[in-house]
Amino acid sequence: MPEGSAAIVARGLTKVYGRLVAVDHVDLDVGEGEVFALLGPNGAGKTTTVGMLTTLLRPTEGTAIVGGYDVVREPDMVRRVIGVVPQEYTADEDLSGWENLMFMASLYGIPRDEARRRAAELLEMVELSRFARVKVESYSGGMRRRLELAMGLINSPRILFLDEPTLGLDVQTRAAIWSYIRRLKDEYGMTILFTTHYMEEADLYATRIAIMDRGRIVKVGTPRELKDSIGGDVVTLNVDNMAAAKEVLRSAGIDAREYDGSLVFKLRDASTALPEILRALMGSGIQVRRMEVSEPTMDEVYLEYTGRRLRDAQASSEEAFALRATLRRARS
């Protein structure tokens, strides 16, 4: 964790629903002014973790201090220093953007004149001033997400929680949302914790990343530290005899994984080691149809520490969600 006092500290944070352990003894240290990412697929426990840190959910076990206050013993004080932008749209569609902001300000007890000033500033920041008096029902998805961000900032929080802030948005709108978020960091030194399953978002915008899988945090570090930790270049080979190729690689001390019809493995110095490996494969009568060498990505990091690629984990969780929804409809 960077130098400075901690904005968020969690120890053994756990949430259990019946037999389901949604969050399993999570430890977190987020520094003041840090942009911290929880990276993982749906169902990894990211939203549940945020729910406990923002006092919406009571931990089954463990402790969490947010902004210097205990989330269980001092929830009202925690809520005074945080802003939350949830996955779901919470703005009232029958109200205008301005009315939603003023209503949110009233919930925090912000004096009306101060609320008006803040609402005007926030609408200007997220480029919604022209639509301030327009009902939210006519807003696009990107406009709604920008309004949600403004609503999460109405109380001038020290710590901002963003749960999948760009979920379902197109690439251009996602970039716009992140320009606003980076402005918060640069201009106000705000501490930001966000959840995402977009690897490039975590890689580009986070000071540090916690890889989360099945309710646990399996690795924490800066994007560079995480990539360096898996060691060297990533080599992908497509061969005509997978089993024989794996045996040749194993004899060279290389542990290759099968993925999407190819063999994937790491080399500390591919430019030096790869020619010898290719000669060994061809010498064993194995034809190499395709070869690719790349620097490690966050997907390779996720694969290294969880045993599966993030996009595959995301797909499987979405399939499970769709199945549950189908079963619910069938029972109704």
C-alpha positions as CSV (number, residue, x, y, z in Angstrom):
1,M,0.0,0.0,0.0
2,P,1.3,3.5,-0.8
3,E,2.5,5.7,2.0
4,G,-0.1,7.7,3.9
5,S,-3.0,6.8,6.2
6,A,-5.3,4.0,5.1
7,A,-8.7,4.9,3.7
8,I,-10.0,1.4,3.9
9,V,-8.8,-1.5,6.1
10,A,-10.5,-4.9,6.2
11,R,-9.5,-8.0,8.1
12,G,-11.1,-11.4,7.6
13,L,-14.2,-9.8,6.0
14,T,-16.7,-12.6,5.4
15,K,-20.3,-12.9,4.2
16,V,-22.2,-16.2,4.3
17,Y,-25.7,-16.9,3.0
18,G,-26.7,-20.3,4.3
19,R,-24.2,-22.7,2.9
20,L,-22.9,-20.2,0.3
21,V,-19.7,-18.3,1.3
22,A,-20.0,-15.2,-0.9
23,V,-16.9,-13.5,0.6
24,D,-14.3,-15.6,2.3
25,H,-12.0,-13.9,4.8
26,V,-10.9,-10.9,2.7
27,D,-8.1,-8.6,3.8
28,L,-7.8,-5.2,2.2
29,D,-5.6,-2.1,2.7
30,V,-6.5,0.9,0.5
31,G,-4.4,4.0,0.9
32,E,-5.7,7.6,0.9
33,G,-5.9,8.9,-2.7
34,E,-5.5,5.5,-4.2
35,V,-7.5,4.1,-7.2
36,F,-8.0,0.5,-6.2
37,A,-9.7,-2.2,-8.4
38,L,-11.4,-5.4,-7.4
39,L,-11.0,-7.5,-10.6
40,G,-13.0,-10.7,-11.2
41,P,-16.1,-12.1,-12.9
42,N,-19.7,-11.9,-11.8
43,G,-20.1,-14.1,-8.7
44,A,-16.5,-13.5,-7.5
45,G,-17.8,-11.6,-4.4
46,K,-16.9,-8.1,-5.5
47,T,-20.4,-6.5,-5.1
48,T,-20.9,-8.3,-1.8
49,T,-17.5,-6.9,-0.6
50,V,-18.5,-3.4,-1.6
51,G,-21.9,-3.9,0.1
52,M,-20.2,-4.7,3.4
53,L,-17.7,-1.8,3.1
54,T,-20.6,0.6,2.4
55,T,-22.7,-0.6,5.3
56,L,-25.4,-2.1,3.1
57,L,-24.6,-5.6,4.2
58,R,-23.6,-6.7,7.7
59,P,-20.5,-8.9,7.7
60,T,-20.9,-12.4,9.0
61,E,-17.4,-12.3,10.3
62,G,-14.4,-9.9,10.3
63,T,-13.9,-6.2,10.6
64,A,-13.7,-3.2,8.2
65,I,-12.7,0.4,8.9
66,V,-13.7,2.9,6.2
67,G,-12.6,6.5,6.5
68,G,-11.6,5.8,10.1
69,Y,-15.0,4.4,11.1
70,D,-16.1,0.9,11.9
71,V,-18.7,-0.3,9.4
72,V,-20.7,-2.2,12.0
73,R,-20.3,0.0,15.1
74,E,-20.4,3.4,13.3
75,P,-22.3,2.9,10.0
76,D,-23.8,6.5,10.1
77,M,-20.3,8.0,10.2
78,V,-19.1,5.8,7.4
79,R,-22.0,6.9,5.2
80,R,-21.1,10.6,5.8
81,V,-17.7,10.1,4.2
82,I,-18.5,7.8,1.3
83,G,-20.2,8.0,-2.0
84,V,-21.6,5.0,-3.8
85,V,-22.4,4.3,-7.4
86,P,-24.0,0.9,-7.7
87,Q,-24.3,-1.4,-10.7
88,E,-28.1,-0.8,-10.9
89,Y,-29.6,2.5,-12.0
90,T,-31.1,4.1,-8.9
91,A,-32.3,7.5,-10.3
92,D,-36.1,8.0,-10.4
93,E,-37.1,8.0,-14.0
94,D,-40.1,10.2,-13.4
95,L,-37.8,13.0,-12.1
96,S,-35.3,15.1,-14.0
97,G,-31.6,14.9,-13.4
98,W,-31.7,18.1,-11.4
99,E,-34.6,16.8,-9.2
100,N,-32.7,13.5,-8.6
101,L,-29.6,15.4,-7.4
102,M,-31.6,17.7,-5.2
103,F,-33.5,14.7,-3.7
104,M,-30.2,12.9,-3.0
105,A,-28.9,16.1,-1.4
106,S,-31.9,16.2,0.9
107,L,-31.2,12.7,2.1
108,Y,-27.8,13.9,3.3
109,G,-29.3,16.9,5.0
110,I,-27.3,19.3,2.7
111,P,-28.7,22.9,3.0
112,R,-30.7,23.8,-0.1
113,D,-28.5,26.6,-1.4
114,E,-25.4,24.4,-1.0
115,A,-27.3,21.6,-2.7
116,R,-28.1,23.8,-5.7
117,R,-24.5,24.8,-6.0
118,R,-23.2,21.3,-5.9
119,A,-25.8,20.0,-8.3
120,A,-25.0,22.6,-10.8
121,E,-21.3,21.9,-10.6
122,L,-21.7,18.2,-10.9
123,L,-24.1,18.4,-13.9
124,E,-21.5,20.6,-15.5
125,M,-18.7,18.1,-14.7
126,V,-20.6,15.2,-16.2
127,E,-21.8,17.3,-19.2
128,L,-25.5,17.0,-18.4
129,S,-26.3,20.7,-17.7
130,R,-28.3,20.9,-21.0
131,F,-30.4,18.0,-19.8
132,A,-30.8,19.0,-16.2
133,R,-34.6,19.6,-16.5
134,V,-35.2,16.6,-18.7
135,K,-36.8,13.5,-17.2
136,V,-34.4,10.6,-16.7
137,E,-36.7,8.2,-18.5
138,S,-35.4,9.8,-21.8
139,Y,-31.7,9.6,-20.9
140,S,-29.4,7.2,-22.7
141,G,-27.5,4.5,-20.8
142,G,-24.4,6.7,-20.8
143,M,-26.3,9.7,-19.6
144,R,-27.8,7.6,-16.8
145,R,-24.4,6.4,-15.7
146,R,-23.1,9.9,-15.7
147,L,-26.0,11.0,-13.6
148,E,-25.5,8.1,-11.2
149,L,-21.9,9.3,-10.8
150,A,-23.0,12.8,-10.0
151,M,-25.5,11.5,-7.5
152,G,-22.7,9.5,-5.8
153,L,-20.7,12.7,-5.4
154,I,-23.4,15.1,-4.1
155,N,-22.2,14.8,-0.5
156,S,-18.6,15.5,-1.5
157,P,-17.3,12.1,-0.3
158,R,-13.7,11.4,0.7
159,I,-14.1,7.8,-0.6
160,L,-16.0,6.8,-3.7
161,F,-17.2,3.2,-4.4
162,L,-18.0,2.3,-8.0
163,D,-19.5,-1.0,-8.7
164,E,-18.9,-1.9,-12.3
165,P,-19.1,1.8,-13.3
166,T,-19.1,1.1,-17.1
167,L,-21.1,-2.1,-17.3
168,G,-22.9,-2.4,-20.5
169,L,-21.7,0.8,-22.0
170,D,-20.0,1.2,-25.4
171,V,-16.3,1.8,-25.6
172,Q,-16.6,5.5,-26.3
173,T,-18.9,6.1,-23.3
174,R,-16.7,4.0,-21.1
175,A,-13.8,6.2,-21.9
176,A,-15.9,9.3,-21.1
177,I,-16.9,7.9,-17.7
178,W,-13.3,7.2,-16.9
179,S,-12.2,10.7,-17.8
180,Y,-14.6,12.0,-15.1
181,I,-13.3,9.5,-12.6
182,R,-9.7,10.4,-13.3
183,R,-10.6,14.1,-12.9
184,L,-11.9,13.3,-9.4
185,K,-8.6,11.6,-8.5
186,D,-6.4,14.4,-10.0
187,E,-8.4,17.4,-8.7
188,Y,-9.7,16.2,-5.4
189,G,-7.3,13.4,-4.4
190,M,-10.4,11.2,-3.8
191,T,-9.9,7.6,-2.8
192,I,-11.7,5.4,-5.3
193,L,-12.5,1.7,-5.0
194,F,-14.1,0.2,-8.1
195,T,-15.1,-3.3,-9.2
196,T,-14.8,-4.5,-12.7
197,H,-14.5,-7.5,-15.0
198,Y,-13.0,-5.4,-17.7
199,M,-9.3,-6.3,-17.6
200,E,-8.2,-3.2,-19.6
201,E,-10.0,-0.9,-17.1
202,A,-8.1,-2.3,-14.2
203,D,-4.9,-2.3,-16.1
204,L,-5.2,1.3,-17.3
205,Y,-6.8,3.1,-14.4
206,A,-6.0,1.3,-11.1
207,T,-3.1,2.2,-8.8
208,R,-3.4,-1.4,-7.5
209,I,-5.5,-4.4,-8.4
210,A,-6.9,-7.2,-6.2
211,I,-7.7,-10.3,-8.2
212,M,-10.8,-11.8,-6.7
213,D,-12.1,-15.3,-7.4
214,R,-14.8,-17.4,-5.7
215,G,-15.0,-15.0,-2.8
216,R,-11.3,-14.7,-2.1
217,I,-8.6,-12.3,-2.9
218,V,-5.8,-14.4,-4.5
219,K,-3.3,-11.7,-5.4
220,V,-2.8,-7.9,-4.9
221,G,-0.3,-5.6,-6.7
222,T,0.2,-2.8,-9.2
223,P,-0.6,-3.8,-12.8
224,R,3.2,-4.0,-13.5
225,E,3.9,-6.0,-10.4
226,L,1.2,-8.5,-11.3
227,K,2.4,-9.0,-14.8
228,D,6.0,-9.3,-13.7
229,S,5.0,-11.8,-11.1
230,I,4.1,-14.4,-13.6
231,G,7.5,-14.3,-15.2
232,G,8.6,-13.5,-18.8
233,D,6.8,-13.7,-22.1
234,V,3.7,-15.7,-22.9
235,V,4.1,-18.2,-25.7
236,T,1.1,-19.7,-27.5
237,L,1.7,-22.7,-29.8
238,N,-0.7,-24.5,-32.1
239,V,0.6,-27.9,-32.9
240,D,-0.5,-31.1,-34.7
241,N,0.1,-33.4,-31.7
242,M,-0.8,-31.8,-28.4
243,A,0.0,-34.7,-26.1
244,A,3.5,-35.2,-27.7
245,A,4.2,-31.5,-27.6
246,K,3.3,-31.3,-23.9
247,E,5.7,-34.2,-23.2
248,V,8.6,-32.5,-25.1
249,L,8.0,-29.2,-23.2
250,R,7.7,-31.1,-19.9
251,S,11.1,-32.7,-20.5
252,A,12.5,-29.1,-21.0
253,G,11.0,-28.1,-17.6
254,I,8.1,-26.2,-19.1
255,D,4.6,-26.5,-17.7
256,A,2.3,-25.8,-20.6
257,R,-1.5,-25.5,-20.3
258,E,-4.0,-26.4,-23.0
259,Y,-6.3,-23.5,-23.9
260,D,-8.6,-23.0,-26.9
261,G,-6.8,-25.6,-29.0
262,S,-3.3,-24.3,-28.2
263,L,-0.5,-24.8,-25.7
264,V,0.2,-21.7,-23.6
265,F,3.4,-21.4,-21.4
266,K,5.8,-18.7,-20.1
267,L,9.4,-18.2,-20.9
268,R,11.7,-15.8,-19.0
269,D,13.6,-14.9,-22.2
270,A,11.6,-16.1,-25.3
271,S,14.1,-14.7,-27.8
272,T,16.8,-17.0,-26.4
273,A,14.9,-20.1,-25.3
274,L,12.2,-20.4,-28.0
275,P,14.5,-21.4,-31.0
276,E,15.8,-24.4,-29.0
277,I,12.3,-25.4,-28.0
278,L,11.1,-25.2,-31.6
279,R,14.0,-27.4,-32.7
280,A,13.1,-30.0,-30.0
281,L,9.5,-30.0,-31.1
282,M,10.3,-30.4,-34.8
283,G,13.0,-33.0,-34.0
284,S,10.2,-35.1,-32.4
285,G,8.2,-34.9,-35.5
286,I,5.8,-32.3,-34.2
287,Q,4.5,-29.7,-36.6
288,V,4.1,-26.2,-35.2
289,R,1.3,-24.6,-37.1
290,R,1.2,-21.2,-35.4
291,M,3.3,-19.4,-32.8
292,E,2.6,-16.2,-30.9
293,V,4.8,-14.4,-28.3
294,S,3.3,-11.6,-26.2
295,E,3.9,-9.7,-23.0
296,P,1.8,-10.9,-20.1
297,T,-1.7,-9.4,-19.9
298,M,-4.1,-9.2,-17.0
299,D,-5.9,-12.2,-18.5
300,E,-2.6,-14.2,-18.2
301,V,-2.2,-13.0,-14.7
302,Y,-5.8,-14.1,-13.8
303,L,-5.1,-17.5,-15.5
304,E,-1.9,-17.9,-13.5
305,Y,-3.5,-17.3,-10.1
306,T,-6.9,-18.9,-10.6
307,G,-6.3,-21.6,-13.2
308,R,-8.8,-20.1,-15.7
309,R,-9.0,-17.1,-18.0
310,L,-11.1,-14.2,-16.8
311,R,-13.3,-14.2,-19.9
312,D,-14.1,-17.9,-19.4
313,A,-14.9,-17.3,-15.7
314,Q,-17.1,-14.4,-16.7
315,A,-18.9,-16.5,-19.4
316,S,-19.6,-19.4,-17.0
317,S,-21.0,-17.0,-14.3
318,E,-23.2,-15.3,-16.8
319,E,-24.5,-18.7,-18.0
320,A,-25.2,-19.7,-14.4
321,F,-27.1,-16.4,-13.9
322,A,-29.2,-17.0,-17.1
323,L,-30.0,-20.5,-15.9
324,R,-31.1,-19.3,-12.5
325,A,-33.3,-16.7,-14.2
326,T,-34.8,-19.4,-16.4
327,L,-35.6,-21.6,-13.4
328,R,-37.2,-18.7,-11.6
329,R,-39.5,-18.0,-14.6
330,A,-40.3,-21.7,-14.9
331,R,-41.4,-21.8,-11.2
332,S,-43.5,-18.6,-11.4
